[in-house]
Amino acid sequence: MAASLEASVWTPYCGAGATPLDLMVRWNLDPVVIAGILALAAVLWRGSAPRSAWLALGLFAVIFVSPLCALSSALLTARTAHHVLLVAAVAPLAAWSLPPVSRSGLAAATLCAAAVFWIWHAPGAYAWALSNDAPYWLMQTSLFGTALWFWLAVRAARPMAAIAGLLVSTVQMGLLGALLTVAGRALYAPHAATTWAWGLPPLQDQQLAGRIMWAPAAAIYLVIALLVLGRLLTPPSASTA
């Protein structure tokens, strides 16, 4: 009864939540998405694009075409992995594939990317995004667009400013993850009936999702901040011979 009620209310873009029995056949063959990926691949091929652009496109396909798409309808944990790949892998790879910008606007980009990420993980906004294709794609494009702006700004900023922006992103990602981890109840209605097939109560699924944000996702920004700092502190080679 709960599953049928869930199916009647939530119609996520990737379809009903995948189960262990059907996961491997749940590829998303949306012709618009497939055509878009092929068109981008053709552009990259003709333009001799850098490897980072191809990696970004490949990860985009993993997120939106592979069974991860349907799994993210079932588990908040998978949706979190989906979002982390989008904002902390696809976006920076795309940013480093584009021509550098002359002005960073890093403070605005950092705040905007964080605000959009928090807004879409508010229970009401999240539920709306899983109720129809239009809000779903609004969620995805706003997450990606603001993350791309952030990484372009990091690339253009002075090293200390880039480190500051990355550290702010580390803290906000970890804080959201911590809040989801310690919450005393499940907050996301679309997953109330979809996690059980995976042997997870909704609250445990939410806690796992929170831990992904709290540790590995936040660590991505921290590691890059440390790499920038290390490069800043490393003296230039005294010899070029």
Legacy VTK file of the C-alpha trace (Angstrom):
# vtk DataFile Version 3.0
C-alpha trace
ASCII
DATASET POLYDATA
POINTS 241 float
0.000 0.000 0.000
2.801 2.431 0.939
4.636 1.722 -2.315
1.538 2.278 -4.417
0.818 5.537 -2.581
4.388 6.690 -3.179
4.130 5.878 -6.870
0.919 7.893 -7.181
2.460 11.014 -5.583
6.085 11.061 -6.701
6.978 10.862 -10.382
10.737 11.513 -10.436
12.445 12.074 -13.763
14.371 8.818 -13.522
11.209 6.822 -12.863
10.181 4.808 -9.836
12.947 3.907 -7.440
15.130 1.036 -8.616
15.232 -2.175 -6.623
18.055 -4.723 -6.347
16.156 -6.906 -8.818
15.879 -4.381 -11.647
18.775 -1.978 -11.046
21.057 -3.207 -13.815
18.396 -2.813 -16.512
17.290 0.642 -15.375
19.233 2.705 -17.902
17.756 6.094 -18.770
17.288 6.215 -22.543
15.606 9.607 -22.705
16.184 10.601 -26.374
16.682 14.261 -25.453
19.455 13.450 -22.993
21.073 10.936 -25.325
20.939 13.397 -28.235
22.427 16.123 -26.056
25.326 13.901 -24.992
26.027 12.852 -28.581
25.871 16.461 -29.776
28.315 17.560 -27.087
30.592 14.646 -27.948
30.584 15.738 -31.599
31.468 19.306 -30.600
34.284 18.098 -28.355
35.598 15.805 -31.078
35.665 18.523 -33.716
37.190 21.015 -31.309
39.986 18.756 -30.045
38.735 19.268 -26.509
40.985 18.623 -23.503
40.731 15.407 -21.551
38.917 17.183 -18.714
36.013 17.960 -21.050
35.666 14.298 -22.016
35.817 13.248 -18.368
33.084 15.761 -17.543
30.882 14.429 -20.340
31.505 10.840 -19.265
30.531 11.597 -15.691
27.447 13.451 -16.917
26.417 10.256 -18.725
27.008 8.205 -15.581
24.812 10.571 -13.569
21.897 10.864 -15.980
21.984 7.709 -18.155
23.388 4.893 -16.039
21.312 3.017 -13.413
22.525 5.581 -10.879
19.699 7.746 -12.219
17.023 5.237 -11.165
18.853 4.392 -7.945
18.711 8.067 -6.985
14.910 7.814 -7.138
15.093 5.099 -4.497
17.820 6.267 -2.133
18.764 9.679 -0.813
22.253 8.214 -0.513
22.392 7.740 -4.289
20.873 11.179 -4.906
23.586 12.675 -2.720
26.301 10.854 -4.666
24.621 12.120 -7.853
24.715 15.736 -6.636
28.279 15.492 -5.351
29.464 14.153 -8.705
27.618 16.987 -10.452
28.940 19.892 -8.367
32.349 18.592 -7.278
33.446 16.549 -10.300
31.549 17.439 -13.487
31.507 21.185 -12.727
35.250 21.598 -11.988
36.214 19.445 -14.944
33.993 21.582 -17.158
35.419 24.768 -15.642
38.960 23.738 -16.446
37.891 22.865 -19.996
36.630 26.386 -20.684
38.700 29.510 -21.371
39.674 31.205 -18.105
37.664 34.219 -16.978
39.383 37.487 -16.147
37.314 38.357 -13.074
36.384 35.861 -10.417
33.441 37.196 -8.353
34.431 34.419 -5.995
32.535 35.616 -2.912
29.254 35.880 -4.802
29.827 32.561 -6.569
30.636 30.787 -3.300
27.555 32.104 -1.531
25.269 31.457 -4.484
26.473 27.877 -4.995
26.079 27.145 -1.279
22.610 28.718 -1.126
21.356 26.750 -4.136
22.751 23.507 -2.724
21.037 24.081 0.646
17.750 25.186 -0.937
17.432 22.023 -3.025
18.161 19.860 0.012
15.383 21.458 2.022
12.689 18.747 2.304
9.956 20.754 0.545
12.116 21.836 -2.405
13.551 18.329 -2.733
10.076 16.783 -2.787
8.962 19.278 -5.433
11.949 18.361 -7.611
10.932 14.705 -7.507
7.306 15.430 -8.368
7.752 16.496 -11.989
10.373 16.682 -14.743
10.437 20.498 -14.918
11.453 21.123 -11.277
13.858 18.196 -11.502
15.755 19.826 -14.349
15.548 23.197 -12.627
17.287 21.580 -9.676
19.971 19.971 -11.835
20.700 23.020 -13.988
20.829 25.412 -11.017
23.126 23.103 -9.067
25.425 22.676 -12.038
25.303 26.303 -13.153
26.190 27.762 -9.769
28.867 25.111 -9.204
30.388 25.887 -12.611
30.424 29.588 -11.710
32.127 28.737 -8.406
34.868 26.653 -10.009
35.481 29.214 -12.745
35.837 31.833 -10.003
38.215 29.600 -8.025
40.321 29.163 -11.141
40.488 32.930 -11.752
41.006 34.016 -8.135
44.258 34.748 -6.350
45.516 31.700 -4.411
44.547 32.932 -0.929
41.084 33.951 -2.131
40.638 30.570 -3.827
41.631 28.818 -0.604
39.112 30.895 1.358
36.301 30.047 -1.063
37.194 26.356 -0.966
37.279 26.333 2.837
33.859 28.007 3.032
32.540 25.336 0.662
34.133 22.636 2.821
32.378 23.957 5.920
28.951 24.425 4.348
28.990 20.977 2.759
30.102 19.351 5.999
27.537 21.277 8.032
24.635 20.183 5.828
25.890 16.613 5.988
26.150 16.790 9.767
22.602 18.107 10.082
21.240 15.261 7.973
23.271 12.725 9.931
22.125 13.797 13.391
18.488 14.522 12.483
16.198 12.450 14.650
13.692 11.626 11.906
13.548 11.018 8.168
12.921 14.318 6.377
12.436 13.348 2.728
8.940 12.151 1.879
9.778 10.837 -1.637
11.980 8.153 -0.058
9.548 7.069 2.652
8.644 3.895 0.739
11.589 3.419 -1.632
14.470 2.576 0.681
13.054 -0.588 2.177
13.815 -2.705 -0.886
17.483 -2.001 -0.162
17.175 -3.053 3.478
17.403 0.534 4.702
14.873 2.433 6.803
14.498 5.993 5.460
16.289 7.483 8.468
19.314 5.241 7.984
19.408 6.121 4.288
19.336 9.802 5.230
22.151 9.314 7.725
24.310 7.602 5.103
23.618 10.462 2.713
24.627 12.921 5.417
27.885 11.092 6.013
28.719 11.314 2.302
28.354 15.101 2.454
30.042 15.357 5.851
33.204 13.451 4.949
34.100 12.588 1.326
32.172 15.423 -0.343
33.493 18.128 1.997
36.958 16.573 1.745
37.056 17.231 -2.005
37.021 20.981 -1.403
39.472 20.709 1.491
41.964 18.647 -0.513
41.879 21.113 -3.397
42.380 23.992 -0.926
45.430 22.186 0.469
46.774 21.606 -3.040
46.458 25.318 -3.817
48.166 26.140 -0.532
50.944 23.668 -1.219
51.546 25.157 -4.633
51.604 28.641 -3.102
54.166 27.622 -0.469
56.383 25.646 -2.846
59.253 27.860 -4.002
59.916 27.971 -7.744
62.707 25.719 -8.912
66.039 27.444 -8.811
67.216 25.547 -11.830
65.571 24.935 -15.131
68.409 22.792 -16.487
LINES 1 242
241 0 1 2 3 4 5 6 7 8 9 10 11 12 13 14 15 16 17 18 19 20 21 22 23 24 25 26 27 28 29 30 31 32 33 34 35 36 37 38 39 40 41 42 43 44 45 46 47 48 49 50 51 52 53 54 55 56 57 58 59 60 61 62 63 64 65 66 67 68 69 70 71 72 73 74 75 76 77 78 79 80 81 82 83 84 85 86 87 88 89 90 91 92 93 94 95 96 97 98 99 100 101 102 103 104 105 106 107 108 109 110 111 112 113 114 115 116 117 118 119 120 121 122 123 124 125 126 127 128 129 130 131 132 133 134 135 136 137 138 139 140 141 142 143 144 145 146 147 148 149 150 151 152 153 154 155 156 157 158 159 160 161 162 163 164 165 166 167 168 169 170 171 172 173 174 175 176 177 178 179 180 181 182 183 184 185 186 187 188 189 190 191 192 193 194 195 196 197 198 199 200 201 202 203 204 205 206 207 208 209 210 211 212 213 214 215 216 217 218 219 220 221 222 223 224 225 226 227 228 229 230 231 232 233 234 235 236 237 238 239 240
